[in-house]
Each structure stands twice: as C-alpha cells, then as structure tokens.
C-alpha cells in the first residue's frame, strides 16, 4: 500500500490535459480555461461617472453658486462638447466624463431650476469618477490557464471582450457498477435480497459537478465474461472508466480482472487510508481506469479524494486545485485513529466541526449529513473540542 500523499503525487505525475476546444462564452460556464485570457482593452476605456449627478470642473465650482447645464452624458452616448468654468453636464452612472470635467457631484446635492443647477454644502469628499483603466489595462492578464470558469470568472472573461474561449475538453466518463445484488432505484423492493444501486448515481453527480461528462452508466452482474465486454465497450467511448465494487480479493471480485484482458497497467493498487483502502488507479487501452469500493461512503470518500484530482489533471489543473485543506475547530471531541490515515465524515455549524456518529463505510443516511472530511494521521490521539483539525469540503 502507498500513502494518500503518494497516491496524489502519482496522479499529478501521470495524468495530463486531454485536449482543448473553442467554445462560445455563453457555453463556457464550469469549463476550465486552457489559455491565459488577456484584456482586449482597458476597463473602463475612458473615465466614467460612478454616480448619477453632474459633471463639473472642481476648481471652478462652489456650493450655492449657479452653473449652466449645457448637456447630458449617458452610458453609451457621451457628451460631445467640452465643459468650461461655470458649466455642468447632467451625467448618469457609467457614462463617460465630458472633456474638461473632473468631478461628479451626486444628484442628492443638486438643486436644479431649468438649465441652471446649484449644489449644497457637503457634497465631498468623493469625486465619484472611475479613472480610465482603473479596473484593468489593455493587455492585463485577467484569468490564467487552468482557471475554472465560475460565474465570477465568466464576468471577467466577458469583460475581456472575447466571444469565444479556449477551454479544456470535458473528460468523457463511463461508470460500471458491479454486484448481483444491485437493482435500479424504484425496483429493488420488488426482488428478494436486492438493494437499490446508489453509488453510481452519486459518483455521476460528482463527475458532472467537476466539469466532466458521463457518457455511460452500466450495472453488471458478477460474471467475468460479461464484465470484460462491458469494460471493452466503456473503453471505446470514454476517456475514463470508473468501476465500483468488486475491489477486494474474493472469488467474485472482478473489478481488476475485467480490465486485464484490455491490458490493464496499475498506477497504484490500494492506499493506506480508512475508509477506501481498496481504491486503485490504472490505464487500459490508453484510457484511465479508477476502481472505487462498493460501499457508498467508501466510494464517495475515495471519489472526492482521488477521482476529483484526476479529473482536475485531465482538464489541465494541478491535482491540488481541488484539495484545499483548511484548519477548522472541532465542536465535539474526535476519537483517536488506528494504523491507517483516516478521513472522518463531519458536519459544520457555527460551533465548528462535529464528527458524525455513524462512520460505517456502508452508511448512506449519515452520508447525506456529511459536508466535511477531517484528515486524521495514523496513530493520532483523541482530539478535544476546540482543537484545530485539517478538513476538506466534502
């Protein structure tokens, strides 16, 4: 067995960007930028008003003195003249500052009478002008390669004045769940000894959140020839195949054997963690293969810890881009750990992290409550409430 850190290092060293494609900005949300994005022009391109009010020459304006209103400046249609002493231009937020003017006095301080305006005492100290290039200059780097295009990043991408973006290709993922006992949700109650197949649904949801695309999902019986065929079909259509269950060494555990006929080469075979020791990673026919445990909690913990870093690498990000550990306080005590590094499921509230009472690898009800994983080194003694622990959003 290897350690968690060693497994992540192997993912970092072996996996790489699958490829790139150009997409319309409107279709780029959630994708990973493959090339640096630079601003086509400055923002704002010219000085603009930050408030509704009147554009004036500060040095030529005094409270109570009347100024002649000589025009109007609106966003998208500025005032074409030049402001002189004794003049003002009605201006709106985002509109270009007229030539000659250097200050915007808010309309709350203005008293207008026809084409003349006066300003009350106290209209400072702000000048309410956004200088040209005060947000960014032409050519500035707005987003680096490897940036996930969140809604906030999409704003910056649009501000760069680019209609199309070069992004990482979405990894195509196929999932194979194994087990004679599995039945589709909604049908399990109709069959004696059947259980609802839940793991592939949770893994599929995680994959989509990570920017990849699920192109196939199959539930296979514990029959090696049939599973070999399913593996071959999945390798034909996907960049990454995930198999859940069958990861132990029993006579009916076929997760690795089903890929052996397709030239499976292991990157790692198991990891010294709890839960999820049987997790493995390999390559077959040039495609990635991940083996996740069949127990729901083990499967989702290992998917969070290993599958998401792999998907990040395939989209041009470092594996660590999805492993942001934080030091957070415990709300209640945390028991000690044994000989393996342990990832304890916990929930968060204003008091801190509370480890869930049910840490069983097959738990499903408790899994829905868990929103953090607490990382506990092997042999860690009991920790007290208030102690800081390393935790990862789950």
C-alpha positions as CSV (number, residue, x, y, z in Angstrom):
1,X,0.0,0.0,0.0
2,X,1.0,3.6,-0.6
3,X,0.1,6.7,1.4
4,X,-2.6,9.3,0.4
5,X,0.1,11.8,-0.5
6,X,2.0,9.3,-2.6
7,X,-1.2,8.5,-4.5
8,X,-1.9,12.1,-5.2
9,X,1.7,12.6,-6.4
10,X,1.2,9.7,-8.8
11,X,-1.9,11.3,-10.2
12,X,-0.1,14.6,-10.6
13,X,2.8,12.9,-12.4
14,X,0.9,10.6,-14.7
15,X,-2.3,12.4,-15.7
16,X,-2.4,15.4,-18.1
17,X,-4.7,17.6,-20.1
18,X,-6.7,15.6,-22.6
19,X,-7.1,18.3,-25.2
20,X,-8.7,21.7,-25.9
21,X,-11.5,23.2,-27.8
22,X,-13.0,26.6,-28.5
23,X,-16.5,27.3,-27.1
24,X,-18.8,30.3,-27.1
25,X,-18.6,32.4,-24.0
26,X,-22.3,31.5,-23.3
27,X,-21.4,27.8,-23.2
28,X,-18.2,28.2,-21.1
29,X,-19.5,28.2,-17.6
30,X,-18.0,25.4,-15.5
31,X,-15.3,24.7,-18.0
32,X,-11.5,25.1,-17.4
33,X,-9.7,27.8,-19.3
34,X,-6.8,26.3,-21.3
35,X,-5.1,29.5,-22.4
36,X,-4.4,32.7,-20.5
37,X,-7.0,35.4,-21.0
38,X,-5.8,39.0,-21.5
39,X,-8.0,42.1,-21.7
40,X,-8.5,43.3,-25.3
41,X,-8.9,46.9,-24.0
42,X,-8.9,48.8,-20.7
43,X,-11.8,49.0,-18.4
44,X,-13.2,51.5,-18.2
45,X,-11.9,52.6,-21.6
46,X,-12.4,56.2,-20.6
47,X,-13.1,57.9,-17.2
48,X,-16.7,57.4,-16.3
49,X,-19.1,58.6,-13.6
50,X,-19.6,56.4,-10.5
51,X,-22.9,58.0,-9.6
52,X,-25.8,59.8,-11.1
53,X,-25.3,63.6,-10.8
54,X,-23.5,66.4,-12.6
55,X,-20.0,66.5,-14.2
56,X,-18.2,69.7,-13.3
57,X,-14.8,71.3,-13.0
58,X,-14.0,71.0,-9.3
59,X,-11.8,74.1,-9.1
60,X,-14.5,76.3,-10.7
61,X,-17.4,75.0,-8.6
62,X,-18.6,76.4,-5.2
63,X,-21.6,75.4,-3.1
64,X,-24.6,77.6,-3.7
65,X,-23.2,79.1,-7.0
66,X,-25.4,78.5,-10.1
67,X,-23.9,76.6,-13.1
68,X,-25.3,76.4,-16.6
69,X,-26.3,72.9,-17.6
70,X,-25.0,72.5,-21.1
71,X,-25.8,68.9,-21.9
72,X,-26.2,65.3,-20.9
73,X,-23.9,62.3,-20.8
74,X,-25.4,58.8,-20.7
75,X,-23.8,55.4,-20.7
76,X,-23.3,54.6,-24.4
77,X,-23.8,58.1,-25.5
78,X,-21.5,60.7,-24.0
79,X,-21.5,64.5,-24.2
80,X,-19.5,65.6,-27.3
81,X,-18.6,69.1,-26.1
82,X,-16.1,70.5,-23.6
83,X,-17.1,71.6,-20.1
84,X,-15.9,75.2,-19.2
85,X,-15.9,77.1,-16.0
86,X,-19.4,77.9,-14.8
87,X,-20.9,74.9,-16.7
88,X,-22.2,71.4,-15.7
89,X,-23.3,68.3,-17.6
90,X,-26.0,66.1,-16.4
91,X,-24.4,62.6,-16.1
92,X,-25.5,59.1,-15.2
93,X,-23.7,56.2,-13.7
94,X,-21.3,54.6,-16.1
95,X,-21.4,57.5,-18.6
96,X,-18.2,59.0,-20.0
97,X,-16.9,62.0,-18.2
98,X,-17.1,65.0,-20.5
99,X,-13.8,66.6,-21.7
100,X,-12.8,69.3,-19.2
101,X,-14.8,67.9,-16.2
102,X,-13.0,66.2,-13.4
103,X,-15.7,65.6,-10.7
104,X,-19.2,64.2,-10.5
105,X,-21.4,65.7,-7.8
106,X,-24.2,63.4,-6.7
107,X,-27.7,64.4,-7.7
108,X,-28.7,64.3,-4.0
109,X,-26.8,67.6,-3.5
110,X,-28.2,69.3,-6.6
111,X,-31.0,71.7,-6.9
112,X,-32.0,72.3,-10.5
113,X,-34.0,75.2,-11.9
114,X,-34.5,74.8,-15.6
115,X,-31.0,74.9,-17.2
116,X,-29.2,76.0,-14.0
117,X,-28.1,73.9,-11.1
118,X,-26.7,74.7,-7.6
119,X,-25.0,72.3,-5.2
120,X,-25.5,72.2,-1.4
121,X,-22.7,72.2,1.1
122,X,-21.2,68.8,1.9
123,X,-21.0,67.2,-1.5
124,X,-17.5,65.8,-0.9
125,X,-15.2,64.2,-0.3
126,X,-15.6,61.6,-3.0
127,X,-15.2,62.7,-6.6
128,X,-17.2,59.7,-7.9
129,X,-15.2,59.2,-11.0
130,X,-13.8,55.9,-12.2
131,X,-10.5,56.6,-13.9
132,X,-9.7,55.1,-17.3
133,X,-8.1,51.7,-16.8
134,X,-8.8,51.7,-13.0
135,X,-10.2,48.2,-13.3
136,X,-7.6,46.8,-15.7
137,X,-5.5,48.0,-18.6
138,X,-5.4,46.7,-22.1
139,X,-3.3,43.5,-22.2
140,X,-3.6,42.8,-18.5
141,X,-3.9,39.1,-17.5
142,X,-7.5,38.6,-16.2
143,X,-7.6,34.8,-16.0
144,X,-4.8,32.3,-16.0
145,X,-4.8,28.9,-17.8
146,X,-6.3,26.3,-15.5
147,X,-9.0,28.7,-14.1
148,X,-12.4,27.1,-13.5
149,X,-14.9,29.4,-15.1
150,X,-17.2,30.1,-12.2
151,X,-19.9,32.7,-12.6
152,X,-17.5,35.3,-11.2
153,X,-14.8,34.3,-13.7
154,X,-17.3,34.4,-16.5
155,X,-17.8,38.1,-15.7
156,X,-14.0,38.7,-16.1
157,X,-14.0,36.7,-19.3
158,X,-16.8,38.7,-20.8
159,X,-15.1,41.9,-19.7
160,X,-12.0,40.8,-21.7
161,X,-14.3,41.3,-24.8
162,X,-13.8,37.8,-26.1
163,X,-16.8,36.0,-27.6
164,X,-15.1,32.5,-27.6
165,X,-12.7,30.9,-25.2
166,X,-10.2,28.0,-25.5
167,X,-11.1,25.5,-22.8
168,X,-10.1,22.0,-21.7
169,X,-12.1,19.3,-23.3
170,X,-14.6,17.7,-20.9
171,X,-13.4,14.2,-19.9
172,X,-15.8,11.6,-21.1
173,X,-16.6,9.2,-18.2
174,X,-18.3,5.8,-18.2
175,X,-19.3,4.2,-14.9
176,X,-19.7,0.4,-14.3
177,X,-21.3,-0.7,-11.1
178,X,-20.9,-4.4,-10.2
179,X,-22.8,-6.7,-8.0
180,X,-25.5,-9.4,-8.4
181,X,-27.5,-7.7,-5.5
182,X,-27.9,-4.4,-7.2
183,X,-31.2,-3.2,-8.7
184,X,-32.2,0.2,-10.1
185,X,-33.8,2.5,-7.6
186,X,-37.6,2.0,-7.6
187,X,-37.2,-1.7,-8.4
188,X,-35.2,-3.1,-5.6
189,X,-38.3,-3.7,-3.3
190,X,-39.7,-6.0,-6.0
191,X,-36.9,-8.5,-5.7
192,X,-35.9,-10.6,-2.7
193,X,-32.3,-9.8,-1.5
194,X,-31.9,-6.9,-3.9
195,X,-30.7,-3.5,-2.8
196,X,-31.0,-0.1,-4.6
197,X,-27.9,0.7,-6.6
198,X,-26.9,4.1,-5.2
199,X,-23.2,4.5,-5.7
200,X,-23.1,5.2,-9.5
201,X,-25.7,7.9,-9.1
202,X,-23.7,9.8,-6.5
203,X,-20.4,9.3,-8.5
204,X,-22.2,10.5,-11.7
205,X,-23.4,13.7,-9.9
206,X,-19.8,14.4,-8.6
207,X,-18.4,13.9,-12.1
208,X,-20.8,16.4,-13.6
209,X,-20.0,18.9,-10.9
210,X,-16.3,18.5,-11.7
211,X,-16.8,19.6,-15.3
212,X,-16.7,16.1,-16.9
213,X,-19.4,14.4,-18.8
214,X,-21.0,11.0,-18.0
215,X,-21.3,9.1,-21.3
216,X,-22.4,5.8,-20.0
217,X,-23.5,4.0,-16.8
218,X,-23.9,0.3,-16.6
219,X,-24.8,-2.1,-13.8
220,X,-23.1,-5.5,-14.4
221,X,-23.7,-8.8,-12.7
222,X,-20.8,-10.7,-11.2
223,X,-19.9,-12.5,-14.4
224,X,-16.4,-12.1,-15.7
225,X,-17.0,-12.5,-19.4
226,X,-20.0,-10.1,-19.3
227,X,-17.9,-7.6,-17.3
228,X,-15.0,-7.9,-19.7
229,X,-17.4,-7.0,-22.5
230,X,-18.8,-4.1,-20.6
231,X,-15.2,-2.8,-19.9
232,X,-14.3,-3.1,-23.5
233,X,-17.4,-1.1,-24.6
234,X,-16.7,1.6,-22.0
235,X,-13.1,1.9,-23.0
236,X,-14.2,2.5,-26.6
237,X,-16.3,5.6,-25.8
238,X,-14.8,7.1,-22.7
239,X,-11.5,8.8,-21.6
240,X,-12.0,7.5,-18.1
241,X,-13.8,4.4,-16.9
242,X,-14.9,4.0,-13.2
243,X,-15.8,0.6,-11.8
244,X,-17.5,0.5,-8.4
245,X,-17.4,-2.6,-6.2
246,X,-15.5,-5.9,-6.7
247,X,-12.3,-4.3,-5.4
248,X,-11.4,-6.9,-2.8
249,X,-9.8,-10.3,-3.4
250,X,-12.8,-12.6,-3.2
251,X,-13.7,-15.1,-5.9
252,X,-16.4,-12.8,-7.2
253,X,-14.4,-9.6,-7.1
254,X,-13.8,-8.8,-10.8
255,X,-13.0,-5.1,-10.9
256,X,-9.4,-5.6,-11.9
257,X,-9.8,-8.9,-13.8
258,X,-12.4,-7.4,-16.0
259,X,-9.8,-5.0,-17.4
260,X,-6.9,-7.5,-17.5
261,X,-8.0,-8.6,-21.0
262,X,-7.7,-5.0,-22.1
263,X,-4.1,-4.6,-21.0
264,X,-4.6,-3.1,-17.5
265,X,-1.5,-1.4,-16.1
266,X,-1.8,-0.3,-12.5
267,X,-0.6,3.1,-11.2
268,X,-1.4,2.1,-7.7
269,X,-3.4,-0.9,-6.3
270,X,-4.5,0.3,-2.9
271,X,-4.0,3.2,-0.5
272,X,-3.4,3.1,3.3
273,X,-6.5,5.1,4.2
274,X,-9.8,4.5,6.0
275,X,-12.3,4.3,4.5
276,X,-11.4,3.2,1.0
277,X,-8.3,1.2,1.2
278,X,-9.1,-0.9,-2.0
279,X,-9.2,2.2,-4.3
280,X,-7.0,1.8,-7.3
281,X,-5.9,3.6,-10.5
282,X,-4.7,2.2,-13.8
283,X,-4.6,2.5,-17.6
284,X,-6.1,0.2,-20.2
285,X,-6.0,0.7,-23.9
286,X,-4.7,4.2,-23.3
287,X,-7.7,5.1,-21.2
288,X,-7.8,5.8,-17.4
289,X,-9.5,3.3,-15.1
290,X,-10.4,4.0,-11.5
291,X,-11.6,1.3,-9.1
292,X,-13.8,2.6,-6.3
293,X,-15.1,0.5,-3.3
294,X,-18.7,-0.7,-3.5
295,X,-19.7,0.6,-0.1
296,X,-21.4,4.0,-0.6
297,X,-19.4,6.0,2.0
298,X,-16.1,4.5,0.9
299,X,-16.9,5.1,-2.7
300,X,-17.8,8.8,-2.2
301,X,-14.9,9.5,0.1
302,X,-12.4,8.0,-2.4
303,X,-14.1,9.7,-5.3
304,X,-13.6,13.0,-3.5
305,X,-10.0,12.3,-2.6
306,X,-8.8,10.7,-5.9
307,X,-11.3,11.0,-8.7
308,X,-11.7,14.8,-8.4
309,X,-7.9,15.3,-8.5
310,X,-7.7,13.0,-11.6
311,X,-10.4,14.9,-13.3
312,X,-8.7,18.2,-12.5
313,X,-5.5,16.9,-14.1
314,X,-7.3,15.8,-17.2
315,X,-8.6,19.4,-17.5
316,X,-5.2,21.0,-17.2
317,X,-5.4,21.9,-13.5
318,X,-3.0,20.6,-10.8
319,X,-4.3,17.8,-8.6
320,X,-4.2,20.2,-5.6
321,X,-6.6,22.5,-7.2
322,X,-9.4,20.5,-5.6
323,X,-7.7,19.7,-2.4
324,X,-7.9,22.9,-0.4
325,X,-7.4,21.8,3.2
326,X,-8.4,24.2,6.0
327,X,-7.7,24.3,9.7
328,X,-11.0,24.3,11.5
329,X,-12.1,23.9,15.1
330,X,-13.8,20.8,16.5
331,X,-17.2,21.4,18.1
332,X,-17.0,18.0,19.9
333,X,-14.2,15.6,20.7
334,X,-12.7,13.4,17.9
335,X,-11.6,9.8,18.7
336,X,-8.1,8.6,18.0
337,X,-7.1,6.7,14.9
338,X,-5.5,3.4,14.3
339,X,-2.8,2.3,11.9
340,X,-4.2,4.0,8.8
341,X,-4.7,7.6,7.9
342,X,-8.4,8.2,8.4
343,X,-10.9,10.6,6.8
344,X,-13.7,11.2,9.3
345,X,-17.0,12.5,7.9
346,X,-18.3,15.6,9.8
347,X,-20.8,18.4,9.5
348,X,-20.2,22.1,10.1
349,X,-22.1,24.7,12.0
350,X,-21.2,27.9,13.9
351,X,-19.8,25.8,16.7
352,X,-17.3,24.0,14.5
353,X,-16.9,20.5,13.0
354,X,-18.9,17.7,14.5
355,X,-17.8,14.2,13.5
356,X,-20.8,12.1,12.5
357,X,-21.8,9.3,14.9
358,X,-22.1,6.7,12.1
359,X,-18.7,6.3,10.4
360,X,-19.6,2.9,8.8
361,X,-18.3,2.6,5.2
362,X,-21.7,1.4,4.1
363,X,-23.7,4.2,5.7
364,X,-26.0,6.1,3.3
365,X,-28.3,8.1,5.6
366,X,-25.4,9.6,7.5
367,X,-23.5,10.3,4.2
368,X,-26.1,12.9,3.4
369,X,-25.3,14.9,6.5
370,X,-21.5,15.0,5.9
371,X,-20.2,18.2,4.3
372,X,-16.5,18.0,5.5
373,X,-13.8,15.3,5.7
374,X,-11.4,15.6,8.7
375,X,-8.0,14.3,7.9
376,X,-6.5,12.3,10.8
377,X,-3.0,10.9,10.6
378,X,-2.4,7.3,11.6
379,X,-2.0,6.9,15.3
380,X,-3.5,10.3,16.2
381,X,-4.7,10.5,19.8
382,X,-8.1,11.8,20.7
383,X,-8.6,15.4,20.0
384,X,-10.6,17.8,22.2
385,X,-13.4,20.2,21.3
386,X,-11.8,23.5,20.2
387,X,-8.7,21.8,18.7
388,X,-7.9,22.7,15.1
389,X,-8.0,19.9,12.6
390,X,-7.3,19.7,8.9
391,X,-10.5,19.4,6.9
392,X,-11.6,19.3,3.3
393,X,-15.1,20.3,1.9
394,X,-16.9,17.1,1.0
